[in-house]
Amino acid sequence: MGIEFTAIDFETANGFRGSACSVGLSKVRDGRIVDEVSWLMRPPAGYDRFDPRNTRIHGITEEMVAGKPRFGEVFADMAGFIGGDLLVAHNAAFDLGVIRSGLEVSELAGPAYDYACTVILSRRSYSLVSYSLPFVAEAAGVPLQHHHDAVEDARACAGIMIDIAARNGAGSIGELLAALNLPAARMEAYVPGQEPLSKATLAERERQLDGTGGSRSSGWNGWPEEGNNPPPNLGADPAHPLFGQTVVFTGNLGMPRQQAKNRAAELGASPASNVTRKTTVLVVGDGFSAADLKSGRVTAKARKVLELHSRGQQIEVLSEGEFLQMVGGPWPETGA
């Protein structure tokens, strides 16, 4: 069978996962990319507000997708391209969540998909201080030129998966997952009216009903308070990239730090207040991006992480935007 899968990447119009405005897919057969496809699209009606912060990231505007088919009109072609393939994505919980929420608000049925996450796989295959897509793509020998272009991101994700398989001497994705003791995750089929709505869709509908339109935040009113460290939700999805991680927050986040800790714990992470030998993930606020690690723009906690990483401790650094994508939910309305 060889190395076969389809890599996928979505860009969204706002913080709701069901607001897809672009998708890129890259099909791999026998360890090589053999076909690619991408679409610009309008998000589902009623969920098509473009948040300037999202536009700033991917460059897609409401005007660019005006007249394009909506997600529900594109999905059949998208599903036809995927076929019965395993889906691979970088932070797959996000991209599969886009499909599920998009189907829910479009009132469309969709098939089940088995999937694998290159964030989780790359943590077991490379020693990096950040597992954001550009960092991992560079390590895999497939550097990104235009991050957040959906088809380029899907192509980079495919290249990462191919490189990880080669590093592990795997002749198939099944062999690779077995070698790393990581069974494929699964998103079950969706039939409108028969399955419950996802938490992301329920939360978005509640926000629309209470008139917040997306997000509420008290903003920053001084030095961030650490708050309590809630216990991890052991019943969370073990395929999520935060499950089992020990997460520390630093800098000024756009949301109260307690709220960030609660979101992480709900997904199976253990929030902590200080960087220690147990720390595996550091989330950095103040507009930090992974590229700042190379420029030296880091907090005291981040410097300690870099020091521990140089000694062999595996700690990953995330920006607040990457953390939000992992946990779901909108951008905070106000920030530092």
Secondary structure, DSSP 8 states (H G I E B T S, - for coil): --S-EEEEEEEESSSSTT-EEEEEEEEEETTEEEEEEEEE-B--TTS----HHHHHHH---HHHHTTS-BHHHHHHHHHHHHTT--EEETTHHHHHHHHHHHHHHHT--B--EEEEEHHHHHHTT---S--SHHHHHHHTT---SSTT-HHHHHHHHHHHHHHHHHHTT-SSHHHHHHHTT---EEE--B-TTTS---HHHHHHHHHHHTT-TT-------SS----------TTS-TTSTTTT-EEEEES--SS-HHHHHHHHHHTT-EEESS--TT--EEEE-TT--TTHHHHT---HHHHHHHHHHHTT---EEEEHHHHHHHH-----S---
